[in-house]
């Protein structure tokens, strides 16, 4: 992709930003149609700086039932499940039980 190419505003969306120990970190969401342009890029120019870029893929996982593809606020499962082992006890309950001596 040439530097002078521009994309529509809705093709690139800032999902998350936070200040890390070595500077600011941003998570962008990009449309599939421009992913092929950005995939081979290792660094981009932001203002007067050249910053590294890496792919970050985190599938959507429900913290209520542990299944992928939806969030807990949209979950239709009646019972909670542990996201580590799949058992019927929520992860928080299992962690608290492990602390008891």
N, C-alpha and C positions, 0 to 999 in steps of 0.2 A: 504494500500500500504506500503510495506516495504521501509525503507530509501535507501536500496542499489539498488532498481529497477531504471533503467534508461529508458528514452524515446527518441525517435528520435528528432532531433533538430527542425524539422518542426511541431512537435506536440505542442510546446510551443512557443509563440511569444509575446514579449513585445510591447504593443500597445501604451502605454502612461506612462510617468513618470514625477513626479514633486515633489518639496520639499515642504512639508507641515509644519505647526507649530510644530508638534511633530516628525518630521523626514521625510524620503522619502516615497513616495507612488508610487506604480507601478500598472498598469492595464495590466494583461496578457490575452491573448486569447489562449485557449487550444482546441485541437481537441476533437470531441465527443467520440472518442475511449478511451481517458484517463480521460474524465470528471468523469466517475464513480469511478475512483481511487482517484481523488482530491475532490469530493463532500463532503465526510464525514470529511475531514481534517480541523481542526480549527487553526493549527499552523504548520509552516514549518521551517526547518533550512536553513538559508542563511549565509554562512560563519560561523562565531562564534556566531551568534545570532539566537534566536528562535522568529519568528515573526508571528503575527496573520494573518489569511487569511479569507476573506469573499467573498461570491459570489456577483458579480455586473453584473446585466443584464440591458442593455439599448437598446431597440429596435431602429433600424435605422429609422429615420424620416426625411422627406424632409422639408426644411424650406421655400420652394417655394409654394408647394401646400398643405402641412400638412399631406399628406398620409404617411403610413409606408412602409418600405421595400426598399427604395431607397433614394439617396441624391439629393440635388438641382442640382448639376452639371450633373446628369443623368435624370432629370425630363423632361417629354414630355408634361406637362400641359402648355397651352398657358397663362392662367391667374394665378396670385399669389393669395394666400388665407391666412387668418389669422390662425396661428397655435393654437390659443386659442379658437376662436369661430367658425371658419370655414367660416366666411364671406369673401367677395371678396377683402376687404381692407387688405393689409399686416399689420402685428403686429406693425411695426415701425411707420406706418402712424397713427394707432389708438392710440399709446402711445403719439405721438406728439400732436394729437387732444385733448387728455385728459389734457395736460399741459396748454392749452389755457384757460384763465379765462375771 
